[in-house]
Amino acid sequence: MKYVADMHTHTLASGHAYNTINEMIRAASEKKLEIIGITEHAPAMPGSTNVYYFQNLNILEREKYGIEVRYGAELNIIDLKGTTDLDPRSYRDLDYCIASLHTTCLVPGTKKENTYALLQAMQHPKVRIIGHPDDGHFPTDYEALIKEAKAQDVLIELNNASFNPRGFRIQAYENDIQILKLCVKYGVEIMLGSDAHREEDVGDFTRTEKILKEVDFPEELIVNRSLSYVKNRLRV
């Protein structure tokens, strides 16, 4: 299946990525994508950029190297109440947000506490995607998560980086099997994300494709298949 969008990527501004915005967009263009999302880590991530970066995004081009570009943020959930780490002014120029749990920003709680934090984070009007909810460091009630995603019209991410054997997340494969089956059960759409921190990984969904085939996941629940559908679902 051809995918036209990668809406989860990082640049030098995130502090632990290695290419510029232009390099990431050019890589997306060379790989025949039709749209790319630049989603820097919000400020609670160690080494990431400050709020002024997000408040100045309106100066950037929305089309470059022949493809569309959108600018968002990967928000960090910073407490078990589901609080995220940008101020109201900083959301103004963001096209959309991904909300994610990271061990560098939050000490994991119980399954009930982690689930509550995710459910609260998705109430934010800019949050369109829950990022990599498969990390076993944060035990989660996936049925509750998927049901609330359906109710809030929020997408669940299937993150290619979660399956990197040298990555930091644990139990992602087993957790994603469960997540994908629940998405089918409740008709919840997913967004494939490369989580690219270098240009070579832009648009790379090879690891996610394997698990999609294993569970026979329906194509109609994958948002990346159509430019118009991506823009409609992310409201961008």
MARBA-3410 file (N, C-alpha, C, O; in Angstrom, 1 decimal):
236
0.8,-1.2,0.0,0.0,0.0,0.0,0.9,1.2,0.0,1.9,1.3,0.7 ~ 0.5,2.2,-0.8,1.3,3.5,-0.8,0.7,4.4,0.2,-0.5,4.7,0.3 ~ 1.7,5.0,1.0,1.3,6.0,2.0,1.8,7.3,1.6,2.9,7.5,1.1 ~ 1.0,8.4,1.8,1.3,9.7,1.2,1.7,10.7,2.3,2.1,11.8,2.0 ~ 1.7,10.3,3.6,1.9,11.2,4.6,2.8,10.7,5.8,2.7,9.5,6.1
3.6,11.5,6.3,4.3,11.2,7.5,4.2,12.4,8.4,4.8,13.5,8.2 ~ 3.4,12.3,9.5,3.0,13.5,10.3,3.7,13.5,11.6,3.3,14.2,12.5 ~ 4.8,12.7,11.8,5.5,12.6,13.1,7.0,12.6,12.8,7.5,11.5,12.6 ~ 7.6,13.8,12.7,9.0,13.9,12.5,9.7,15.0,13.3,9.0,15.9,13.8 ~ 11.0,14.9,13.5,11.7,15.8,14.3,12.9,16.4,13.6,13.5,15.7,12.8
13.3,17.6,14.0,14.5,18.2,13.4,15.5,18.6,14.5,15.3,18.3,15.7 ~ 16.5,19.3,14.1,17.5,19.8,15.1,16.9,20.5,16.3,17.5,20.4,17.4 ~ 15.8,21.1,16.1,15.1,21.9,17.2,14.7,21.0,18.3,14.6,21.5,19.5 ~ 14.5,19.7,18.1,14.1,18.8,19.2,15.3,18.5,20.1,15.1,17.9,21.2 ~ 16.5,18.8,19.7,17.7,18.6,20.6,18.3,17.2,20.4,19.5,17.1,20.7
17.6,16.2,20.0,18.3,14.9,19.8,17.9,14.3,18.4,17.9,13.1,18.2 ~ 17.6,15.2,17.5,17.5,14.8,16.1,18.6,15.5,15.3,19.3,16.3,15.8 ~ 18.7,15.1,14.0,20.0,15.4,13.4,19.9,16.1,12.0,20.9,16.2,11.3 ~ 18.7,16.6,11.6,18.6,17.2,10.3,17.8,18.5,10.5,17.0,18.7,11.4 ~ 17.9,19.4,9.5,17.1,20.6,9.5,15.7,20.4,8.9,15.4,19.3,8.4
14.9,21.4,9.1,13.5,21.3,8.5,13.6,21.1,7.0,12.9,20.2,6.4 ~ 14.4,21.9,6.3,14.5,21.7,4.8,15.0,20.3,4.5,14.5,19.8,3.5 ~ 15.9,19.8,5.2,16.4,18.4,4.8,15.3,17.4,5.0,15.2,16.4,4.2 ~ 14.5,17.5,6.1,13.4,16.6,6.3,12.3,16.7,5.2,11.8,15.7,4.7 ~ 12.0,17.9,4.8,11.0,18.1,3.8,11.5,17.6,2.5,10.8,16.9,1.7
12.8,17.9,2.2,13.3,17.4,0.9,13.3,15.9,0.9,13.1,15.3,-0.2 ~ 13.7,15.2,2.0,13.6,13.8,2.0,12.2,13.2,1.8,12.1,12.3,1.1 ~ 11.2,13.9,2.3,9.8,13.5,2.1,9.5,13.6,0.6,8.8,12.8,0.1 ~ 9.9,14.7,0.0,9.7,14.9,-1.4,10.3,13.9,-2.3,9.7,13.3,-3.2 ~ 11.5,13.5,-2.0,12.3,12.5,-2.7,11.6,11.2,-2.6,11.8,10.3,-3.5
11.0,10.9,-1.5,10.3,9.6,-1.2,8.9,9.6,-1.7,8.1,8.7,-1.4 ~ 8.5,10.7,-2.4,7.2,10.8,-3.1,6.0,10.9,-2.1,4.9,10.5,-2.4 ~ 6.3,11.5,-0.9,5.2,11.8,0.0,4.5,13.0,-0.6,5.0,13.8,-1.4 ~ 3.2,13.2,-0.1,2.5,14.4,-0.5,2.4,15.4,0.6,2.0,16.6,0.3 ~ 2.6,15.0,1.8,2.6,15.9,3.0,3.5,15.4,4.1,3.6,14.2,4.3
4.1,16.3,4.8,4.9,16.0,5.9,4.5,16.9,7.1,4.2,18.0,6.9 ~ 4.6,16.3,8.3,4.4,17.1,9.5,5.7,17.2,10.3,6.3,16.2,10.6 ~ 6.0,18.4,10.7,7.2,18.6,11.5,6.7,18.8,12.9,5.9,19.8,13.2 ~ 7.0,17.9,13.9,6.4,17.9,15.2,7.5,17.9,16.3,7.8,16.8,16.8 ~ 8.1,19.0,16.5,9.1,19.1,17.5,8.6,18.7,18.9,7.5,18.9,19.2
9.5,18.1,19.7,9.2,17.9,21.1,8.9,19.2,21.8,9.7,20.2,21.6 ~ 7.9,19.3,22.6,7.6,20.5,23.4,8.6,20.6,24.5,9.4,19.7,24.7 ~ 8.7,21.8,25.2,9.8,22.2,26.0,10.2,21.3,27.2,11.3,21.3,27.7 ~ 9.2,20.4,27.7,9.6,19.6,28.8,10.6,18.5,28.5,11.2,17.9,29.4 ~ 10.7,18.2,27.2,11.7,17.2,26.8,13.1,17.8,27.0,13.4,18.9,26.4
14.0,17.1,27.7,15.3,17.7,27.9,16.0,18.0,26.5,16.1,17.1,25.6 ~ 16.6,19.2,26.4,17.3,19.6,25.2,16.5,20.1,24.1,17.0,20.6,23.1 ~ 15.1,20.1,24.3,14.3,20.6,23.2,14.2,22.1,23.2,14.8,22.8,24.0 ~ 13.4,22.6,22.2,13.3,24.1,22.0,12.4,24.7,23.0,11.8,24.1,23.8 ~ 12.3,26.1,22.9,11.5,26.8,23.9,10.2,27.2,23.2,9.9,27.0,22.1
9.3,27.9,24.0,8.0,28.2,23.5,8.0,29.2,22.3,7.1,29.2,21.5 ~ 9.1,30.0,22.2,9.1,31.0,21.2,9.2,30.4,19.8,8.8,30.9,18.8 ~ 9.8,29.2,19.7,9.9,28.4,18.5,8.4,28.2,18.0,8.1,28.4,16.8 ~ 7.6,27.7,18.9,6.2,27.3,18.5,5.4,28.6,18.2,4.4,28.5,17.5 ~ 5.7,29.7,18.8,5.0,30.9,18.6,5.4,31.7,17.4,4.7,32.7,17.0
6.4,31.1,16.6,6.9,31.8,15.4,6.7,31.0,14.2,7.2,31.3,13.1 ~ 5.9,29.9,14.3,5.8,29.0,13.2,5.0,29.6,12.0,5.1,29.1,10.9 ~ 4.3,30.6,12.3,3.5,31.2,11.2,4.3,31.8,10.1,3.8,32.1,9.0 ~ 5.6,32.0,10.3,6.5,32.5,9.2,6.9,31.5,8.2,7.5,31.9,7.2 ~ 6.7,30.2,8.5,7.2,29.2,7.6,6.3,28.8,6.5,5.1,29.1,6.5
6.9,28.3,5.4,6.2,28.0,4.2,5.4,26.7,4.4,5.8,25.8,5.1 ~ 4.2,26.7,3.8,3.3,25.6,3.9,3.4,24.6,2.7,2.7,23.6,2.7 ~ 4.2,25.0,1.8,4.5,24.1,0.6,6.0,24.3,0.2,6.4,25.4,0.1 ~ 6.7,23.2,0.1,8.1,23.3,-0.3,8.5,22.0,-1.0,8.1,20.9,-0.6 ~ 9.4,22.2,-1.9,9.9,21.0,-2.7,8.8,20.2,-3.2,8.9,18.9,-3.4
7.7,20.8,-3.6,6.6,20.1,-4.2,5.6,19.4,-3.3,4.8,18.7,-3.8 ~ 5.8,19.5,-2.0,4.8,18.8,-1.1,4.3,19.8,-0.1,4.9,20.9,0.2 ~ 3.2,19.4,0.5,2.6,20.3,1.6,3.3,20.0,2.9,3.8,18.9,3.2 ~ 3.4,21.0,3.8,4.1,21.0,5.1,3.1,21.5,6.1,2.5,22.5,5.9 ~ 3.1,20.8,7.2,2.3,21.3,8.4,3.2,21.2,9.6,4.1,20.4,9.7
2.9,22.1,10.5,3.8,22.3,11.7,3.0,22.0,13.0,2.0,22.7,13.3 ~ 3.4,21.1,13.8,2.8,20.7,15.0,3.7,20.6,16.1,4.8,21.2,16.1 ~ 3.4,19.9,17.1,4.2,19.6,18.3,3.9,18.2,18.8,2.8,17.8,18.8 ~ 5.0,17.6,19.3,4.7,16.4,20.1,4.7,16.8,21.6,5.8,17.1,22.2 ~ 3.6,16.9,22.1,3.4,17.4,23.5,3.8,16.3,24.5,3.6,15.1,24.2
4.5,16.7,25.6,4.8,15.7,26.6,3.7,15.8,27.7,3.4,16.9,28.2 ~ 3.2,14.7,28.1,2.3,14.6,29.2,3.2,14.6,30.5,4.0,13.7,30.7 ~ 3.0,15.7,31.3,4.0,15.9,32.4,3.5,15.6,33.8,4.2,15.7,34.7 ~ 2.2,15.2,33.9,1.8,14.7,35.2,0.6,13.7,35.0,0.2,13.5,33.8 ~ 0.2,13.0,36.0,-0.8,12.0,35.9,-2.2,12.5,35.8,-3.2,11.7,35.8
-2.3,13.8,35.7,-3.6,14.5,35.5,-3.8,14.7,34.0,-4.8,15.2,33.5 ~ -2.7,14.4,33.2,-2.8,14.6,31.7,-2.4,16.0,31.3,-2.7,16.3,30.1 ~ -1.8,16.8,32.1,-1.3,18.1,31.7,-0.2,18.0,30.7,0.7,17.1,30.7 ~ -0.3,18.9,29.7,0.8,18.9,28.6,1.6,20.2,28.8,1.2,21.1,29.6 ~ 2.6,20.3,28.0,3.7,21.3,28.3,3.8,22.5,27.4,5.0,22.9,27.1
2.7,23.0,26.9,2.8,24.3,26.2,1.7,25.2,26.8,0.7,24.8,27.3 ~ 2.0,26.5,26.7,1.1,27.5,27.2,0.1,27.8,26.1,0.3,27.5,25.0 ~ -1.1,28.4,26.5,-2.1,28.7,25.5,-1.6,29.5,24.3,-2.1,29.2,23.2 ~ -0.8,30.5,24.5,-0.3,31.3,23.3,0.4,30.4,22.3,0.4,30.7,21.1 ~ 1.2,29.4,22.8,2.0,28.6,21.9,1.2,27.7,21.0,1.7,27.2,20.0
-0.1,27.4,21.4,-0.9,26.6,20.6,-1.5,27.3,19.3,-1.9,26.6,18.4 ~ -1.4,28.6,19.3,-2.2,29.4,18.3,-1.8,29.0,16.9,-2.6,28.9,16.0 ~ -0.5,28.9,16.6,0.0,28.7,15.3,0.3,27.2,15.0,0.8,26.9,13.9 ~ 0.0,26.3,15.9,0.2,24.9,15.6,-1.0,24.3,14.8,-2.1,24.6,15.1 ~ -0.7,23.5,13.8,-1.7,22.9,13.0,-2.4,21.8,13.8,-3.6,21.6,13.7
-1.6,21.0,14.6,-2.1,19.9,15.3,-1.1,19.5,16.3,0.1,19.9,16.3 ~ -1.5,18.6,17.3,-0.5,18.1,18.3,-0.7,16.6,18.4,-1.7,16.0,18.2 ~ 0.5,16.0,18.7,0.5,14.6,19.2,0.8,14.7,20.7,1.6,15.5,21.1 ~ 0.1,13.9,21.5,0.3,13.8,22.9,0.9,12.5,23.2,0.4,11.4,22.9 ~ 2.0,12.5,24.0,2.8,11.3,24.2,3.3,11.2,25.6,3.5,12.2,26.3
3.5,10.0,26.1,4.1,9.7,27.4,5.6,9.4,27.1,5.9,8.5,26.3 ~ 6.5,10.0,27.9,7.9,9.8,27.8,8.5,9.6,29.2,8.2,10.4,30.1 ~ 9.3,8.6,29.4,9.9,8.4,30.7,10.8,9.5,31.1,11.1,9.7,32.3 ~ 11.3,10.3,30.1,12.2,11.4,30.5,11.4,12.6,31.0,12.0,13.5,31.6 ~ 10.1,12.6,30.9,9.2,13.7,31.3,8.3,13.3,32.4,7.7,14.2,33.0
8.1,12.1,32.6,7.1,11.6,33.6,7.4,10.3,34.2,7.7,9.3,33.4 ~ 7.4,10.1,35.5,7.6,8.8,36.1,6.4,8.0,35.9,5.3,8.5,36.3 ~ 6.4,6.8,35.3,5.2,6.1,35.1,4.4,5.8,36.4,5.0,5.6,37.5 ~ 3.1,5.8,36.3,2.2,5.5,37.4,1.7,4.1,37.3,2.2,3.3,36.6 ~ 0.6,3.9,37.9,-0.1,2.6,37.8,-0.9,2.6,36.5,-0.9,3.6,35.8
-1.4,1.4,36.1,-2.2,1.3,34.9,-3.3,2.3,34.9,-3.6,3.0,33.9 ~ -4.0,2.4,36.0,-5.1,3.3,36.1,-4.7,4.8,36.0,-5.3,5.6,35.3 ~ -3.6,5.1,36.6,-3.1,6.5,36.5,-2.6,6.9,35.1,-2.9,7.9,34.6 ~ -1.8,6.0,34.5,-1.4,6.2,33.1,-2.5,6.4,32.2,-2.5,7.3,31.3 ~ -3.5,5.5,32.3,-4.7,5.6,31.4,-5.4,6.9,31.6,-5.8,7.5,30.6
-5.6,7.3,32.8,-6.3,8.6,33.1,-5.5,9.8,32.5,-6.1,10.7,31.9 ~ -4.2,9.7,32.6,-3.4,10.8,32.0,-3.6,10.9,30.5,-3.7,12.0,30.0 ~ -3.6,9.8,29.8,-3.9,9.8,28.4,-5.3,10.2,28.0,-5.4,11.0,27.1 ~ -6.2,9.8,28.8,-7.6,10.2,28.5,-7.8,11.7,28.7,-8.5,12.3,27.9 ~ -7.2,12.2,29.7,-7.3,13.7,29.9,-6.5,14.5,28.8,-7.0,15.5,28.4
-5.4,14.0,28.4,-4.6,14.7,27.4,-5.4,14.8,26.1,-5.2,15.8,25.4 ~ -6.1,13.8,25.8,-6.8,13.8,24.5,-8.0,14.8,24.5,-8.7,14.9,23.4 ~ -8.3,15.3,25.6,-9.4,16.3,25.7,-9.0,17.7,25.1,-9.8,18.5,24.7 ~ -7.7,17.9,25.0,-7.2,19.2,24.5,-7.6,19.3,23.0,-7.4,18.4,22.2 ~ -8.1,20.5,22.6,-8.7,20.6,21.2,-7.6,20.5,20.2,-8.0,20.3,19.0
-6.3,20.7,20.5,-5.3,20.6,19.4,-4.7,19.2,19.3,-4.0,18.9,18.4 ~ -5.0,18.3,20.3,-4.5,17.0,20.2,-5.3,16.1,19.2,-6.5,15.9,19.5 ~ -4.7,15.7,18.2,-5.4,14.9,17.1,-4.9,13.5,17.2,-5.5,12.6,16.6 ~ -3.7,13.3,17.8,-3.1,11.9,17.8,-2.5,11.6,19.1,-1.9,12.5,19.8 ~ -2.7,10.4,19.6,-2.0,9.9,20.8,-0.8,9.1,20.3,-0.9,8.1,19.6
0.4,9.6,20.6,1.6,9.1,20.1,2.1,7.8,20.9,2.1,7.8,22.1 ~ 2.6,6.9,20.1,3.1,5.6,20.6,2.6,5.2,22.0,3.4,5.1,22.9 ~ 1.3,4.9,22.1,0.8,4.4,23.4,1.2,3.0,23.7,0.7,2.4,24.7 ~ 2.2,2.5,23.0,2.5,1.0,23.1,3.7,0.8,24.1,4.0,-0.4,24.3 ~ 4.3,1.8,24.7,5.4,1.7,25.5,5.1,1.0,26.8,4.3,1.6,27.6
5.6,-0.2,27.0,5.3,-1.0,28.2,5.8,-0.4,29.5,5.4,-0.8,30.6 ~ 6.6,0.7,29.4,7.0,1.4,30.7,5.7,2.1,31.3,5.7,2.3,32.5 ~ 4.7,2.3,30.5,3.5,2.9,30.9,2.3,2.0,30.7,1.6,2.1,29.8 ~ 2.1,1.0,31.7,0.9,0.1,31.5,-0.3,0.9,31.3,-0.6,1.9,32.1 ~ -1.2,0.5,30.4,-2.4,1.2,30.0,-3.5,0.3,29.8,-3.4,-0.8,29.3
-4.7,0.8,30.2,-5.9,0.1,29.8,-6.3,0.4,28.4,-6.9,1.5,28.1 ~ -5.9,-0.4,27.5,-6.0,-0.1,26.1,-7.5,0.0,25.6,-7.8,0.7,24.7 ~ -8.3,-0.8,26.2,-9.7,-0.8,25.8,-10.3,0.6,26.1,-11.0,1.2,25.4 ~ -10.0,1.1,27.3,-10.5,2.4,27.7,-9.9,3.5,26.8,-10.6,4.4,26.5 ~ -8.7,3.3,26.5,-8.0,4.3,25.6,-8.7,4.4,24.2,-9.0,5.4,23.7
-8.9,3.2,23.6,-9.4,3.2,22.3,-10.9,3.6,22.3,-11.3,4.3,21.3 ~ -11.6,3.3,23.3,-13.0,3.7,23.3,-13.1,5.3,23.5,-14.0,5.9,22.8 ~ -12.2,5.8,24.3,-12.2,7.3,24.4,-11.7,8.0,23.1,-12.2,9.1,22.8 ~ -10.7,7.4,22.5,-10.3,7.9,21.2,-11.4,8.0,20.2,-11.5,8.9,19.4 ~ -12.2,6.9,20.2,-13.4,6.9,19.3,-14.4,8.1,19.7,-14.9,8.8,18.8
-14.6,8.2,21.0,-15.5,9.3,21.4,-15.0,10.7,21.1,-15.8,11.6,20.8 ~ -13.7,10.9,21.2,-13.1,12.2,21.0,-12.6,12.4,19.6,-12.1,13.5,19.3 ~ -12.8,11.4,18.7,-12.4,11.6,17.3,-10.9,11.8,17.2,-10.4,12.7,16.5 ~ -10.1,11.1,18.1,-8.6,11.2,18.1,-8.0,10.0,17.5,-8.5,8.9,17.7 ~ -6.9,10.1,16.7,-6.3,9.0,16.1,-5.3,8.4,17.0,-4.7,9.0,17.9
-5.0,7.1,16.8,-4.0,6.3,17.6,-2.8,6.1,16.6,-3.0,5.7,15.5 ~ -1.7,6.4,17.1,-0.5,6.2,16.3,0.1,4.8,16.4,0.2,4.3,17.5 ~ 0.5,4.3,15.2,1.3,3.1,15.2,2.7,3.6,14.7,2.9,4.1,13.6 ~ 3.7,3.6,15.6,4.9,4.3,15.5,6.0,3.3,15.1,6.4,2.3,15.7 ~ 6.6,3.6,13.9,7.7,2.7,13.4,8.9,2.6,14.3,9.5,1.5,14.3
9.2,3.7,15.0,10.4,3.6,15.9,10.2,2.7,17.1,11.1,2.3,17.7 ~ 8.9,2.4,17.4,8.7,1.5,18.6,9.2,0.1,18.4,9.5,-0.6,19.3 ~ 9.4,-0.2,17.1,9.9,-1.6,16.8,11.4,-1.6,16.5,11.9,-2.7,16.0 ~ 12.1,-0.5,16.7,13.5,-0.5,16.5,14.2,-1.3,17.6,14.0,-1.0,18.8 ~ 14.9,-2.4,17.3,15.5,-3.2,18.3,16.5,-2.5,19.2,16.8,-3.0,20.3
17.0,-1.3,18.8,17.9,-0.5,19.6,17.1,0.6,20.3,17.8,1.5,20.9 ~ 15.8,0.6,20.2,15.0,1.7,20.8,14.8,1.5,22.3,15.3,0.6,22.9 ~ 14.1,2.5,22.9,14.0,2.6,24.4,12.6,2.0,24.9,12.5,1.7,26.0 ~ 11.7,1.8,24.0,10.4,1.3,24.4,10.4,-0.2,24.6,11.1,-0.9,23.9 ~ 9.5,-0.6,25.5,9.5,-2.1,25.8,8.1,-2.6,25.5,7.1,-1.9,25.6
8.1,-3.9,25.1,6.8,-4.6,25.0,5.9,-4.0,23.9,4.7,-4.2,23.9 ~ 6.5,-3.2,23.0,5.7,-2.5,22.0,4.9,-3.5,21.1,3.8,-3.3,20.8 ~ 5.6,-4.5,20.7,5.0,-5.5,19.7,3.7,-6.1,20.3,2.7,-6.1,19.7 ~ 3.8,-6.6,21.5,2.7,-7.3,22.2,1.6,-6.3,22.4,0.4,-6.6,22.2 ~ 2.0,-5.1,22.8,1.0,-4.0,23.1,0.3,-3.6,21.8,-0.9,-3.3,21.8
1.0,-3.4,20.7,0.4,-3.0,19.5,-0.5,-4.0,18.9,-1.5,-3.7,18.2 ~ -0.2,-5.3,19.1,-1.2,-6.3,18.6,-2.5,-6.1,19.3,-3.6,-6.1,18.7 ~ -2.5,-5.8,20.6,-3.7,-5.6,21.4,-4.4,-4.3,20.9,-5.6,-4.3,20.7 ~ -3.6,-3.2,20.7,-4.2,-2.0,20.3,-4.8,-2.1,19.0,-5.9,-1.6,18.8 ~ -4.2,-2.7,18.0,-4.7,-2.8,16.7,-6.0,-3.6,16.6,-7.0,-3.2,15.9
-6.1,-4.7,17.4,-7.3,-5.5,17.4,-8.4,-4.7,18.0,-9.6,-4.8,17.6 ~ -8.2,-3.9,19.0,-9.2,-3.0,19.6,-9.6,-1.9,18.7,-10.8,-1.5,18.6 ~ -8.7,-1.4,17.9,-9.0,-0.4,16.9,-10.0,-0.9,15.9,-10.9,-0.3,15.4 ~ -9.8,-2.2,15.5,-10.7,-2.8,14.5,-12.1,-3.0,15.2,-13.1,-2.8,14.6 ~ -12.0,-3.5,16.4,-13.3,-3.7,17.2,-14.1,-2.5,17.3,-15.4,-2.6,17.1
-13.5,-1.3,17.5,-14.3,-0.1,17.8,-14.3,0.9,16.6,-14.8,1.9,16.7 ~ -13.6,0.4,15.5,-13.6,1.3,14.3,-12.8,2.6,14.5,-13.2,3.6,14.0 ~ -11.7,2.5,15.2,-10.8,3.6,15.5,-9.7,3.7,14.4,-9.0,2.7,14.2 ~ -9.5,4.8,13.8,-8.5,5.0,12.8,-7.1,5.2,13.4,-7.0,5.7,14.5 ~ -6.1,4.8,12.7,-4.7,4.9,13.1,-3.9,5.8,12.2,-4.3,6.0,11.0
-2.9,6.4,12.7,-1.9,7.2,11.9,-0.6,6.5,12.0,-0.1,6.4,13.1 ~ 0.0,6.1,10.9,1.3,5.6,10.9,2.3,6.8,11.1,2.2,7.8,10.4 ~ 3.3,6.7,12.0,4.3,7.7,12.1,5.7,7.1,12.1,5.9,6.1,12.8 ~ 6.5,7.8,11.4,7.9,7.3,11.4,8.7,7.6,12.7,9.6,6.9,13.1 ~ 8.3,8.8,13.3,9.0,9.3,14.4,10.4,9.6,14.0,11.4,9.3,14.8
10.6,10.0,12.8,12.0,10.2,12.2,12.7,11.3,13.0,12.2,12.4,13.2 ~ 14.0,10.9,13.4,14.9,11.9,14.0,16.1,12.1,13.0,17.0,12.8,13.4 ~ 16.0,11.6,11.8,17.0,11.8,10.8,16.3,11.6,9.4,15.3,11.0,9.3 ~ 16.9,12.2,8.4,16.2,12.3,7.1,16.0,10.9,6.5,15.0,10.7,5.8 ~ 16.9,10.0,6.8,16.8,8.6,6.2,15.5,7.9,6.6,15.0,7.0,5.9
14.9,8.3,7.8,13.8,7.6,8.3,12.4,8.2,8.0,11.4,7.7,8.3 ~ 12.5,9.3,7.3,11.2,10.0,6.9,10.4,9.0,6.0,10.9,8.4,5.0 ~ 9.1,8.9,6.3,8.3,8.0,5.5,8.5,6.5,5.6,8.0,5.8,4.8 ~ 9.3,6.1,6.6,9.7,4.7,6.7,8.7,4.0,7.6,8.6,4.3,8.8 ~ 7.8,3.2,7.1,6.8,2.4,7.8,7.0,0.9,7.7,6.1,0.1,7.9
8.2,0.5,7.4,8.5,-0.9,7.1,8.2,-1.8,8.3,7.7,-2.9,8.1 ~ 8.6,-1.3,9.5,8.3,-2.2,10.6,6.8,-2.2,11.0,6.3,-3.3,11.4 ~ 6.1,-1.1,10.8,4.7,-1.1,11.1,3.9,-2.0,10.1,3.0,-2.6,10.5 ~ 4.4,-2.0,8.9,3.7,-2.8,7.9,3.7,-4.3,8.2,2.7,-5.0,7.9 ~ 4.7,-4.8,8.9,4.7,-6.2,9.2,3.7,-6.5,10.2,3.0,-7.6,10.1
3.5,-5.7,11.2,2.5,-6.0,12.2,1.1,-5.7,11.7,0.1,-6.4,12.1 ~ 0.9,-4.8,10.8,-0.4,-4.6,10.1,-0.8,-5.8,9.4,-2.0,-6.2,9.4 ~ 0.1,-6.4,8.7,-0.2,-7.6,7.9,-0.5,-8.8,8.9,-1.4,-9.6,8.6 ~ 0.2,-8.9,10.0,0.0,-10.0,10.9,-1.4,-10.0,11.5,-2.0,-11.0,11.6 ~ -2.0,-8.8,11.8,-3.3,-8.7,12.3,-4.4,-8.5,11.3,-5.6,-8.4,11.6
-3.9,-8.5,10.0,-4.9,-8.2,8.9,-5.7,-7.0,9.1,-6.9,-7.0,9.0 ~ -4.9,-5.9,9.4,-5.6,-4.6,9.7,-6.2,-4.0,8.5,-5.5,-3.9,7.4 ~ -7.4,-3.5,8.5,-8.1,-3.0,7.3,-7.5,-1.7,6.9,-7.2,-0.8,7.7 ~ -7.3,-1.5,5.6,-6.7,-0.3,5.0,-7.5,0.9,5.3,-7.0,2.0,5.4 ~ -8.8,0.7,5.3,-9.7,1.9,5.5,-9.6,2.5,6.8,-10.1,3.7,7.0
-8.9,1.9,7.8,-8.7,2.5,9.1,-7.3,3.2,9.2,-6.9,3.6,10.3 ~ -6.5,3.2,8.1,-5.2,3.8,8.0,-5.3,5.2,7.4,-5.6,5.3,6.2 ~ -5.1,6.3,8.1,-5.3,7.6,7.6,-4.3,8.0,6.5,-4.7,8.8,5.6 ~ -3.1,7.5,6.6,-2.0,7.9,5.7,-2.3,7.6,4.3,-1.4,8.0,3.4 ~ -3.3,6.9,3.9,-3.5,6.5,2.6,-3.9,7.6,1.6,-3.9,7.4,0.4
-4.4,8.7,2.1,-4.9,9.8,1.2,-4.6,11.2,1.8,-4.8,11.4,2.9 ~ -4.1,12.1,0.9,-3.8,13.4,1.3,-5.0,14.1,1.8,-5.0,14.7,2.9 ~ -6.1,14.1,1.1,-7.3,14.7,1.5,-7.8,14.2,2.8,-8.4,14.9,3.7 ~ -7.7,12.9,3.0,-8.1,12.3,4.3,-7.3,12.7,5.5,-7.8,13.0,6.5 ~ -6.0,12.8,5.3,-5.1,13.2,6.3,-5.4,14.7,6.7,-5.6,15.0,7.9
-5.6,15.5,5.7,-5.9,16.9,6.0,-7.3,17.1,6.7,-7.5,17.9,7.6 ~ -8.2,16.2,6.3,-9.6,16.3,6.9,-9.5,15.8,8.4,-10.1,16.4,9.3 ~ -8.8,14.7,8.6,-8.8,14.1,9.9,-8.0,14.9,10.9,-8.3,14.9,12.1 ~ -6.9,15.5,10.4,-6.1,16.4,11.3,-6.6,17.8,11.4,-6.1,18.6,12.1 ~ -7.6,18.1,10.5,-8.2,19.4,10.4,-7.1,20.5,10.1,-7.1,21.6,10.7
-6.3,20.1,9.1,-5.2,21.0,8.7,-5.4,21.4,7.2,-4.5,22.1,6.7
END
